Amino acid sequence: MAKDRSLVRASDIGTWTFCNRAWWLANVQHAEHENPGALRRGDVAHDAHGQAVTQAGRLQRMGLWLLVAGIGLGGLLLAVWLLTG
């Protein structure tokens, strides 16, 4: 995955703050990380978390719409019951 160099990422700031030489090696010299497997596992974990957060947002919106629909239906039933009462 190519990095968008127009963005400054928090991980870049953290890496540079911890060791600016490590940041330079990775981002300027494109040196291979000493543990690329850990980086791949981190990418997979972050992707999975992002998908879970997106799904949670969808479910929350669906729940709110169902709540609104339930309140509307309840109000309609109450109005019918009061008018025919």
Backbone as XML, in Angstrom:
<?xml version="1.0"?>
<chain id="A" units="angstrom">
  <residue number="1" name="MET">
    <atom name="N" x="0.848" y="-1.169" z="0.000"/>
    <atom name="CA" x="0.000" y="0.000" z="0.000"/>
    <atom name="C" x="0.896" y="1.235" z="0.000"/>
  </residue>
  <residue number="2" name="ALA">
    <atom name="N" x="0.704" y="2.102" z="-0.974"/>
    <atom name="CA" x="1.503" y="3.329" z="-1.070"/>
    <atom name="C" x="0.989" y="4.361" z="-0.073"/>
  </residue>
  <residue number="3" name="LYS">
    <atom name="N" x="1.912" y="5.028" z="0.569"/>
    <atom name="CA" x="1.538" y="6.060" z="1.530"/>
    <atom name="C" x="1.252" y="7.370" z="0.811"/>
  </residue>
  <residue number="4" name="ASP">
    <atom name="N" x="0.233" y="8.062" z="1.292"/>
    <atom name="CA" x="-0.065" y="9.402" z="0.797"/>
    <atom name="C" x="0.879" y="10.352" z="1.527"/>
  </residue>
  <residue number="5" name="ARG">
    <atom name="N" x="1.869" y="10.861" z="0.846"/>
    <atom name="CA" x="2.896" y="11.687" z="1.478"/>
    <atom name="C" x="2.396" y="13.092" z="1.807"/>
  </residue>
  <residue number="6" name="SER">
    <atom name="N" x="1.169" y="13.435" z="1.378"/>
    <atom name="CA" x="0.641" y="14.755" z="1.721"/>
    <atom name="C" x="0.098" y="14.771" z="3.149"/>
  </residue>
  <residue number="7" name="LEU">
    <atom name="N" x="-0.010" y="13.609" z="3.770"/>
    <atom name="CA" x="-0.517" y="13.511" z="5.138"/>
    <atom name="C" x="0.617" y="13.263" z="6.118"/>
  </residue>
  <residue number="8" name="VAL">
    <atom name="N" x="0.513" y="13.832" z="7.287"/>
    <atom name="CA" x="1.441" y="13.517" z="8.367"/>
    <atom name="C" x="0.670" y="12.641" z="9.342"/>
  </residue>
  <residue number="9" name="ARG">
    <atom name="N" x="1.080" y="11.409" z="9.437"/>
    <atom name="CA" x="0.373" y="10.443" z="10.275"/>
    <atom name="C" x="0.914" y="10.475" z="11.706"/>
  </residue>
  <residue number="10" name="ALA">
    <atom name="N" x="0.013" y="10.146" z="12.647"/>
    <atom name="CA" x="0.419" y="10.106" z="14.052"/>
    <atom name="C" x="1.536" y="9.091" z="14.256"/>
  </residue>
  <residue number="11" name="SER">
    <atom name="N" x="1.469" y="7.967" z="13.547"/>
    <atom name="CA" x="2.528" y="6.963" z="13.690"/>
    <atom name="C" x="3.875" y="7.502" z="13.211"/>
  </residue>
  <residue number="12" name="ASP">
    <atom name="N" x="3.857" y="8.335" z="12.155"/>
    <atom name="CA" x="5.104" y="8.951" z="11.693"/>
    <atom name="C" x="5.672" y="9.894" z="12.743"/>
  </residue>
  <residue number="13" name="ILE">
    <atom name="N" x="4.800" y="10.677" z="13.356"/>
    <atom name="CA" x="5.255" y="11.595" z="14.412"/>
    <atom name="C" x="5.813" y="10.802" z="15.582"/>
  </residue>
  <residue number="14" name="GLY">
    <atom name="N" x="5.114" y="9.734" z="15.960"/>
    <atom name="CA" x="5.587" y="8.898" z="17.062"/>
    <atom name="C" x="6.921" y="8.253" z="16.759"/>
  </residue>
  <residue number="15" name="THR">
    <atom name="N" x="7.053" y="7.727" z="15.551"/>
    <atom name="CA" x="8.321" y="7.096" z="15.159"/>
    <atom name="C" x="9.442" y="8.123" z="15.136"/>
  </residue>
  <residue number="16" name="TRP">
    <atom name="N" x="9.175" y="9.293" z="14.557"/>
    <atom name="CA" x="10.201" y="10.327" z="14.488"/>
    <atom name="C" x="10.588" y="10.807" z="15.886"/>
  </residue>
  <residue number="17" name="THR">
    <atom name="N" x="9.585" y="10.954" z="16.772"/>
    <atom name="CA" x="9.869" y="11.406" z="18.136"/>
    <atom name="C" x="10.702" y="10.373" z="18.889"/>
  </residue>
  <residue number="18" name="PHE">
    <atom name="N" x="10.346" y="9.093" z="18.708"/>
    <atom name="CA" x="11.076" y="8.034" z="19.396"/>
    <atom name="C" x="12.496" y="7.902" z="18.847"/>
  </residue>
  <residue number="19" name="CYS">
    <atom name="N" x="12.587" y="7.900" z="17.510"/>
    <atom name="CA" x="13.909" y="7.755" z="16.891"/>
    <atom name="C" x="13.835" y="8.320" z="15.480"/>
  </residue>
  <residue number="20" name="ASN">
    <atom name="N" x="14.317" y="9.558" z="15.316"/>
    <atom name="CA" x="14.208" y="10.176" z="13.994"/>
    <atom name="C" x="15.039" y="9.431" z="12.948"/>
  </residue>
  <residue number="21" name="ARG">
    <atom name="N" x="16.058" y="8.736" z="13.373"/>
    <atom name="CA" x="16.856" y="7.936" z="12.432"/>
    <atom name="C" x="16.033" y="6.761" z="11.904"/>
  </residue>
  <residue number="22" name="ALA">
    <atom name="N" x="15.246" y="6.113" z="12.762"/>
    <atom name="CA" x="14.383" y="5.016" z="12.325"/>
    <atom name="C" x="13.345" y="5.523" z="11.328"/>
  </residue>
  <residue number="23" name="TRP">
    <atom name="N" x="12.797" y="6.700" z="11.601"/>
    <atom name="CA" x="11.822" y="7.280" z="10.668"/>
    <atom name="C" x="12.495" y="7.539" z="9.316"/>
  </residue>
  <residue number="24" name="TRP">
    <atom name="N" x="13.680" y="8.125" z="9.338"/>
    <atom name="CA" x="14.405" y="8.426" z="8.106"/>
    <atom name="C" x="14.710" y="7.156" z="7.326"/>
  </residue>
  <residue number="25" name="LEU">
    <atom name="N" x="15.165" y="6.118" z="8.025"/>
    <atom name="CA" x="15.476" y="4.853" z="7.356"/>
    <atom name="C" x="14.234" y="4.266" z="6.684"/>
  </residue>
  <residue number="26" name="ALA">
    <atom name="N" x="13.110" y="4.299" z="7.376"/>
    <atom name="CA" x="11.888" y="3.696" z="6.843"/>
    <atom name="C" x="11.275" y="4.533" z="5.723"/>
  </residue>
  <residue number="27" name="ASN">
    <atom name="N" x="11.243" y="5.845" z="5.884"/>
    <atom name="CA" x="10.493" y="6.689" z="4.962"/>
    <atom name="C" x="11.326" y="7.320" z="3.852"/>
  </residue>
  <residue number="28" name="VAL">
    <atom name="N" x="12.609" y="7.490" z="4.079"/>
    <atom name="CA" x="13.457" y="8.093" z="3.049"/>
    <atom name="C" x="14.278" y="7.018" z="2.349"/>
  </residue>
  <residue number="29" name="GLN">
    <atom name="N" x="14.909" y="6.153" z="3.120"/>
    <atom name="CA" x="15.754" y="5.103" z="2.556"/>
    <atom name="C" x="14.968" y="3.827" z="2.220"/>
  </residue>
  <residue number="30" name="HIS">
    <atom name="N" x="13.720" y="3.739" z="2.686"/>
    <atom name="CA" x="12.851" y="2.579" z="2.455"/>
    <atom name="C" x="13.500" y="1.276" z="2.924"/>
  </residue>
  <residue number="31" name="ALA">
    <atom name="N" x="14.170" y="1.358" z="4.069"/>
    <atom name="CA" x="14.809" y="0.174" z="4.650"/>
    <atom name="C" x="13.730" y="-0.760" z="5.193"/>
  </residue>
  <residue number="32" name="GLU">
    <atom name="N" x="13.958" y="-2.045" z="5.070"/>
    <atom name="CA" x="13.013" y="-3.059" z="5.561"/>
    <atom name="C" x="13.015" y="-3.067" z="7.084"/>
  </residue>
  <residue number="33" name="HIS">
    <atom name="N" x="11.831" y="-3.206" z="7.650"/>
    <atom name="CA" x="11.693" y="-3.291" z="9.107"/>
    <atom name="C" x="12.303" y="-4.603" z="9.587"/>
  </residue>
  <residue number="34" name="GLU">
    <atom name="N" x="12.826" y="-4.607" z="10.803"/>
    <atom name="CA" x="13.465" y="-5.829" z="11.305"/>
    <atom name="C" x="12.458" y="-6.937" z="11.596"/>
  </residue>
  <residue number="35" name="ASN">
    <atom name="N" x="11.176" y="-6.601" z="11.733"/>
    <atom name="CA" x="10.155" y="-7.614" z="11.980"/>
    <atom name="C" x="8.924" y="-7.317" z="11.117"/>
  </residue>
  <residue number="36" name="PRO">
    <atom name="N" x="9.009" y="-7.583" z="9.803"/>
    <atom name="CA" x="7.893" y="-7.251" z="8.911"/>
    <atom name="C" x="6.629" y="-8.045" z="9.218"/>
  </residue>
  <residue number="37" name="GLY">
    <atom name="N" x="6.760" y="-9.226" z="9.793"/>
    <atom name="CA" x="5.581" y="-10.019" z="10.165"/>
    <atom name="C" x="4.734" y="-9.299" z="11.193"/>
  </residue>
  <residue number="38" name="ALA">
    <atom name="N" x="5.388" y="-8.645" z="12.155"/>
    <atom name="CA" x="4.658" y="-7.900" z="13.177"/>
    <atom name="C" x="3.921" y="-6.714" z="12.553"/>
  </residue>
  <residue number="39" name="LEU">
    <atom name="N" x="4.554" y="-6.071" z="11.569"/>
    <atom name="CA" x="3.897" y="-4.957" z="10.882"/>
    <atom name="C" x="2.663" y="-5.441" z="10.122"/>
  </residue>
  <residue number="40" name="ARG">
    <atom name="N" x="2.778" y="-6.578" z="9.450"/>
    <atom name="CA" x="1.630" y="-7.122" z="8.712"/>
    <atom name="C" x="0.507" y="-7.503" z="9.665"/>
  </residue>
  <residue number="41" name="ARG">
    <atom name="N" x="0.853" y="-8.124" z="10.791"/>
    <atom name="CA" x="-0.183" y="-8.487" z="11.774"/>
    <atom name="C" x="-0.856" y="-7.236" z="12.323"/>
  </residue>
  <residue number="42" name="GLY">
    <atom name="N" x="-0.085" y="-6.182" z="12.524"/>
    <atom name="CA" x="-0.657" y="-4.917" z="12.990"/>
    <atom name="C" x="-1.591" y="-4.314" z="11.959"/>
  </residue>
  <residue number="43" name="ASP">
    <atom name="N" x="-1.198" y="-4.369" z="10.695"/>
    <atom name="CA" x="-2.066" y="-3.859" z="9.627"/>
    <atom name="C" x="-3.382" y="-4.635" z="9.581"/>
  </residue>
  <residue number="44" name="VAL">
    <atom name="N" x="-3.294" y="-5.965" z="9.685"/>
    <atom name="CA" x="-4.501" y="-6.800" z="9.663"/>
    <atom name="C" x="-5.388" y="-6.478" z="10.865"/>
  </residue>
  <residue number="45" name="ALA">
    <atom name="N" x="-4.775" y="-6.334" z="12.030"/>
    <atom name="CA" x="-5.555" y="-6.034" z="13.239"/>
    <atom name="C" x="-6.225" y="-4.666" z="13.128"/>
  </residue>
  <residue number="46" name="HIS">
    <atom name="N" x="-5.511" y="-3.678" z="12.597"/>
    <atom name="CA" x="-6.095" y="-2.347" z="12.441"/>
    <atom name="C" x="-7.233" y="-2.356" z="11.417"/>
  </residue>
  <residue number="47" name="ASP">
    <atom name="N" x="-7.060" y="-3.103" z="10.332"/>
    <atom name="CA" x="-8.127" y="-3.206" z="9.334"/>
    <atom name="C" x="-9.368" y="-3.860" z="9.940"/>
  </residue>
  <residue number="48" name="ALA">
    <atom name="N" x="-9.169" y="-4.935" z="10.697"/>
    <atom name="CA" x="-10.298" y="-5.618" z="11.329"/>
    <atom name="C" x="-11.011" y="-4.696" z="12.315"/>
  </residue>
  <residue number="49" name="HIS">
    <atom name="N" x="-10.233" y="-3.946" z="13.084"/>
    <atom name="CA" x="-10.831" y="-3.011" z="14.039"/>
    <atom name="C" x="-11.626" y="-1.930" z="13.313"/>
  </residue>
  <residue number="50" name="GLY">
    <atom name="N" x="-11.071" y="-1.405" z="12.233"/>
    <atom name="CA" x="-11.775" y="-0.391" z="11.452"/>
    <atom name="C" x="-13.088" y="-0.901" z="10.902"/>
  </residue>
  <residue number="51" name="GLN">
    <atom name="N" x="-13.096" y="-2.145" z="10.426"/>
    <atom name="CA" x="-14.332" y="-2.743" z="9.920"/>
    <atom name="C" x="-15.341" y="-2.935" z="11.044"/>
  </residue>
  <residue number="52" name="ALA">
    <atom name="N" x="-14.876" y="-3.322" z="12.226"/>
    <atom name="CA" x="-15.772" y="-3.495" z="13.371"/>
    <atom name="C" x="-16.380" y="-2.165" z="13.800"/>
  </residue>
  <residue number="53" name="VAL">
    <atom name="N" x="-15.589" y="-1.107" z="13.774"/>
    <atom name="CA" x="-16.098" y="0.222" z="14.138"/>
    <atom name="C" x="-17.138" y="0.688" z="13.121"/>
  </residue>
  <residue number="54" name="THR">
    <atom name="N" x="-16.866" y="0.460" z="11.837"/>
    <atom name="CA" x="-17.824" y="0.824" z="10.797"/>
    <atom name="C" x="-19.129" y="0.058" z="10.973"/>
  </residue>
  <residue number="55" name="GLN">
    <atom name="N" x="-19.043" y="-1.238" z="11.231"/>
    <atom name="CA" x="-20.239" y="-2.064" z="11.440"/>
    <atom name="C" x="-21.003" y="-1.607" z="12.682"/>
  </residue>
  <residue number="56" name="ALA">
    <atom name="N" x="-20.298" y="-1.254" z="13.735"/>
    <atom name="CA" x="-20.957" y="-0.779" z="14.950"/>
    <atom name="C" x="-21.723" y="0.517" z="14.673"/>
  </residue>
  <residue number="57" name="GLY">
    <atom name="N" x="-21.157" y="1.407" z="13.881"/>
    <atom name="CA" x="-21.844" y="2.643" z="13.510"/>
    <atom name="C" x="-23.108" y="2.363" z="12.723"/>
  </residue>
  <residue number="58" name="ARG">
    <atom name="N" x="-23.016" y="1.423" z="11.786"/>
    <atom name="CA" x="-24.208" y="1.046" z="11.003"/>
    <atom name="C" x="-25.288" y="0.476" z="11.904"/>
  </residue>
  <residue number="59" name="LEU">
    <atom name="N" x="-24.908" y="-0.416" z="12.792"/>
    <atom name="CA" x="-25.888" y="-1.027" z="13.693"/>
    <atom name="C" x="-26.513" y="0.016" z="14.619"/>
  </residue>
  <residue number="60" name="GLN">
    <atom name="N" x="-25.723" y="0.980" z="15.063"/>
    <atom name="CA" x="-26.259" y="2.035" z="15.924"/>
    <atom name="C" x="-27.280" y="2.877" z="15.171"/>
  </residue>
  <residue number="61" name="ARG">
    <atom name="N" x="-26.962" y="3.243" z="13.931"/>
    <atom name="CA" x="-27.920" y="4.021" z="13.131"/>
    <atom name="C" x="-29.188" y="3.224" z="12.874"/>
  </residue>
  <residue number="62" name="MET">
    <atom name="N" x="-29.044" y="1.933" z="12.578"/>
    <atom name="CA" x="-30.209" y="1.084" z="12.351"/>
    <atom name="C" x="-31.056" y="1.011" z="13.618"/>
  </residue>
  <residue number="63" name="GLY">
    <atom name="N" x="-30.427" y="0.881" z="14.752"/>
    <atom name="CA" x="-31.153" y="0.838" z="16.017"/>
    <atom name="C" x="-31.913" y="2.121" z="16.288"/>
  </residue>
  <residue number="64" name="LEU">
    <atom name="N" x="-31.304" y="3.256" z="15.979"/>
    <atom name="CA" x="-31.990" y="4.533" z="16.171"/>
    <atom name="C" x="-33.193" y="4.661" z="15.238"/>
  </residue>
  <residue number="65" name="TRP">
    <atom name="N" x="-33.029" y="4.238" z="13.972"/>
    <atom name="CA" x="-34.160" y="4.272" z="13.045"/>
    <atom name="C" x="-35.281" y="3.353" z="13.511"/>
  </residue>
  <residue number="66" name="LEU">
    <atom name="N" x="-34.954" y="2.189" z="14.016"/>
    <atom name="CA" x="-35.980" y="1.270" z="14.533"/>
    <atom name="C" x="-36.665" y="1.864" z="15.760"/>
  </residue>
  <residue number="67" name="LEU">
    <atom name="N" x="-35.927" y="2.548" z="16.605"/>
    <atom name="CA" x="-36.524" y="3.205" z="17.769"/>
    <atom name="C" x="-37.509" y="4.284" z="17.335"/>
  </residue>
  <residue number="68" name="VAL">
    <atom name="N" x="-37.092" y="5.104" z="16.371"/>
    <atom name="CA" x="-37.977" y="6.157" z="15.863"/>
    <atom name="C" x="-39.231" y="5.537" z="15.230"/>
  </residue>
  <residue number="69" name="ALA">
    <atom name="N" x="-39.044" y="4.477" z="14.456"/>
    <atom name="CA" x="-40.188" y="3.812" z="13.828"/>
    <atom name="C" x="-41.117" y="3.218" z="14.890"/>
  </residue>
  <residue number="70" name="GLY">
    <atom name="N" x="-40.548" y="2.635" z="15.920"/>
    <atom name="CA" x="-41.363" y="2.069" z="17.000"/>
    <atom name="C" x="-42.151" y="3.132" z="17.752"/>
  </residue>
  <residue number="71" name="ILE">
    <atom name="N" x="-41.519" y="4.251" z="18.017"/>
    <atom name="CA" x="-42.216" y="5.347" z="18.698"/>
    <atom name="C" x="-43.340" y="5.879" z="17.803"/>
  </residue>
  <residue number="72" name="GLY">
    <atom name="N" x="-43.047" y="6.030" z="16.504"/>
    <atom name="CA" x="-44.079" y="6.485" z="15.563"/>
    <atom name="C" x="-45.238" y="5.518" z="15.484"/>
  </residue>
  <residue number="73" name="LEU">
    <atom name="N" x="-44.949" y="4.231" z="15.403"/>
    <atom name="CA" x="-46.004" y="3.219" z="15.349"/>
    <atom name="C" x="-46.798" y="3.201" z="16.646"/>
  </residue>
  <residue number="74" name="GLY">
    <atom name="N" x="-46.093" y="3.325" z="17.756"/>
    <atom name="CA" x="-46.790" y="3.381" z="19.056"/>
    <atom name="C" x="-47.705" y="4.593" z="19.149"/>
  </residue>
  <residue number="75" name="GLY">
    <atom name="N" x="-47.240" y="5.737" z="18.665"/>
    <atom name="CA" x="-48.078" y="6.938" z="18.659"/>
    <atom name="C" x="-49.291" y="6.773" z="17.763"/>
  </residue>
  <residue number="76" name="LEU">
    <atom name="N" x="-49.085" y="6.148" z="16.602"/>
    <atom name="CA" x="-50.200" y="5.900" z="15.695"/>
    <atom name="C" x="-51.226" y="4.964" z="16.327"/>
  </residue>
  <residue number="77" name="LEU">
    <atom name="N" x="-50.772" y="3.900" z="16.947"/>
    <atom name="CA" x="-51.695" y="2.967" z="17.611"/>
    <atom name="C" x="-52.424" y="3.642" z="18.766"/>
  </residue>
  <residue number="78" name="LEU">
    <atom name="N" x="-51.737" y="4.485" z="19.504"/>
    <atom name="CA" x="-52.373" y="5.210" z="20.608"/>
    <atom name="C" x="-53.447" y="6.156" z="20.070"/>
  </residue>
  <residue number="79" name="ALA">
    <atom name="N" x="-53.139" y="6.842" z="18.969"/>
    <atom name="CA" x="-54.133" y="7.755" z="18.377"/>
    <atom name="C" x="-55.347" y="6.995" z="17.883"/>
  </residue>
  <residue number="80" name="VAL">
    <atom name="N" x="-55.135" y="5.864" z="17.236"/>
    <atom name="CA" x="-56.269" y="5.057" z="16.765"/>
    <atom name="C" x="-57.084" y="4.556" z="17.951"/>
  </residue>
  <residue number="81" name="TRP">
    <atom name="N" x="-56.443" y="4.119" z="18.982"/>
    <atom name="CA" x="-57.140" y="3.600" z="20.173"/>
    <atom name="C" x="-57.947" y="4.712" z="20.852"/>
  </residue>
  <residue number="82" name="LEU">
    <atom name="N" x="-57.364" y="5.913" z="20.946"/>
    <atom name="CA" x="-58.075" y="7.028" z="21.584"/>
    <atom name="C" x="-59.264" y="7.496" z="20.725"/>
  </residue>
  <residue number="83" name="LEU">
    <atom name="N" x="-59.120" y="7.489" z="19.402"/>
    <atom name="CA" x="-60.194" y="7.948" z="18.513"/>
    <atom name="C" x="-61.325" y="6.942" z="18.399"/>
  </residue>
  <residue number="84" name="THR">
    <atom name="N" x="-61.021" y="5.658" z="18.539"/>
    <atom name="CA" x="-62.067" y="4.649" z="18.415"/>
    <atom name="C" x="-62.625" y="4.224" z="19.757"/>
  </residue>
  <residue number="85" name="GLY">
    <atom name="N" x="-62.002" y="4.682" z="20.781"/>
    <atom name="CA" x="-62.218" y="4.353" z="22.091"/>
    <atom name="C" x="-63.349" y="4.197" z="22.878"/>
  </residue>
</chain>
